[in-house]
Amino acid sequence: MLKSRNSTLIKTGIYSFYIVILFDFITKILLTYSIDTFNRFSFIPKFIIIVFLLLITLKLGERKKINLLILYLGMFILTLIAFFSLYRDYNYIIVFKHLYNLSLYSYPFILVTFFRVLNKQEKKIIIQAIEKPIYIIGVISSILIILGLITKIELFRAYSFSNRFGYNGIFLKTSEASYYYICLLILSTYYFFIEKKKKIVSLLFLTTSLLIGTKIVWLCIALLIFFYLFEKNKKITTTTILILVLVYFLFRKTIDNFLIVLLPNGEKLYKENGMFTVLTSTRDLLLEQTIIFSNENWNFINYLFGGNKYGLYKVEFEFLDLFFLFGFLGIVIFYFFLKNNFFKKIKGKFSCYLLIVVLTCAFFAGNFFKSFLVFSVFYFVFQNLIYKEEVLLENNEAY
């Protein structure tokens, strides 16, 4: 009976993952080629999975195990009150869009709570079973990225029908492709250095991740190189970083001129707003606009519970977006969410690397907590690394 249930859980998890990717890809085809029909198929399996997880969680969960969901529900209600106190001239469409965006942030709480109510064995078999599909989708996407590079097929490009460089393969959104490959790179690094296997696949992921064309992938690779060198020799690595910083300030104009040619709309943005705007892809301008609005319109309730319209005042610096949407309360709740469910679970350096790299990239890029695919893959890869590092620790203790 137990084996049958475990087998069902594994199959359900694997099929659900593939179905989400499939529906995302169907949506991508429809959006890329502007087919005049309903094109938001990607929402359907995600909605069904979220409802299924929520129902199972509420059915199986004890009060103390579902406190995350209760906490999010409280935050949800309070930020809605703050929203209505800020906007008087709203309509049903605006309210619906705001409710929809708030709901997207509920998924991390639902997913983590779902696995909290399962027993440890069931949780482990599901998470370990998803690792292979994550790799398979990564390989398929890498092949499509290379195919896109060779053939210039718009479907596989990150920015279809534009001059901007980048390929995202099978993925619907470029930001999702970036986070997916960041998780793959760290998991591959583990295999490459610890278990000495999957080296060809690891190099494939490294190569194709660079073809996505986003700065956060480069940031991820730079951080991984830094961690590797820091582990080897802390003093030399620190000295090298300081020298590089000094070199940049000494030859800043030359380096800036080199970078702005490589980055999208670099020359135009540099002339109009400076290098920081180039590096942040105008997010600093969005932040400035949002700060001005908040300073002029927020009251005490908004500082506590947020309330800004997400679509209108979206900065895409993840933790700043959380503040403008949920206020100080939101920052506190997400802090304890990460602390209790991720930072406290760290077993070794690779799970620590994943957490630091992903959260750093999220700070500069956004779309982390609200993306169904991004948070799912991050959670599964993080938990897989935890399990692998537990085995390593046990083996080391045995010796």
HELIX and SHEET records of a PDB file:
HELIX    1   1 LEU A    2  THR A   32  1                                  31    
HELIX    2   2 PHE A   43  LEU A   60  1                                  18    
HELIX    3   3 ARG A   63  LYS A   65  5                                   3    
HELIX    4   4 ASN A   67  LEU A   86  1                                  20    
HELIX    5   5 TYR A   92  LEU A  104  1                                  13    
HELIX    6   6 TYR A  107  VAL A  117  1                                  11    
HELIX    7   7 LYS A  120  THR A  151  1                                  32    
HELIX    8   8 GLU A  154  PHE A  156  5                                   3    
HELIX    9   9 THR A  174  TYR A  190  1                                  17    
HELIX   10  10 TYR A  191  GLU A  195  3                                   5    
HELIX   11  11 LYS A  199  LEU A  210  1                                  12    
HELIX   12  12 LYS A  215  LYS A  232  1                                  18    
HELIX   13  13 LYS A  234  LEU A  250  1                                  17    
HELIX   14  14 ARG A  252  LEU A  262  1                                  11    
HELIX   15  15 GLY A  266  ASN A  273  1                                   8    
HELIX   16  16 MET A  275  THR A  280  1                                   6    
HELIX   17  17 ARG A  283  ASN A  297  1                                  15    
HELIX   18  18 PHE A  300  PHE A  305  1                                   6    
HELIX   19  19 GLU A  318  ASN A  341  1                                  24    
HELIX   20  20 PHE A  343  LYS A  345  5                                   3    
HELIX   21  21 LYS A  349  ALA A  365  1                                  17    
HELIX   22  22 PHE A  372  ALA A  398  1                                  27    
END                                                                             
